[in-house]
């Protein structure tokens, strides 16, 4: 018999995101330097304009747009790397409606950028289908229950809250191509910065005694 864990914990991991950022930034740098070198060589050639020059312009425009998009993506991936790290824990990770679960968090790093912290319970309908290129899925939030929110610095740094699961929650369901899943999500507001967000899956069990 498999014994379920007494709690579930997750911590922000920046190693993979940093590697993705370096890869995108490297591609963007090489791409844009190559375009710049080609453009400078074309302009400094001093040759008379010909119809082929218009073809080059038509080629440079989408390539330049792609270079700008890569640079913007690198910035978008790089900015969150300076965000604080959050450790998020849920106890227990499975409970029926009407029961109470405990959530706890600890945030480390640039806390002066975190203006508030909130916890919500989200229910999502997730579906997917297999293709020759791998599974393709979609997810839609069908319910969101606010749990806790604070702007107090001491509570932002670390804290906890008791979450009583509403009596009318639909139990979690896992099928071959779809499922109903519940998540406890913690998020922090940074103003103009990308928000901090972390989540843990919560298994909603059938009501005790077969009610509902």
Buried (B, 14 or more C-beta within 10 A) or exposed (E): EEEEEEEBEBEBEBEEBEEBBEEBBEBBBEBBEEBEEBBEEEEEEEEEEEEEEEEEEEEBEEBBEBBEEBBEBBEEBBBBEEBBBBBBBBBBBBBBBBBEBEBBBBBEBEEEBBEBBBBBBBBBBBEBEEEEEEEEEEEEEEBEBEBBBBEEEEBBBEBBBEBEBEEEBBBBEEEEEBBBBBBBBBBBBBEEBEBBEBBBBBBBBEBEEEEB
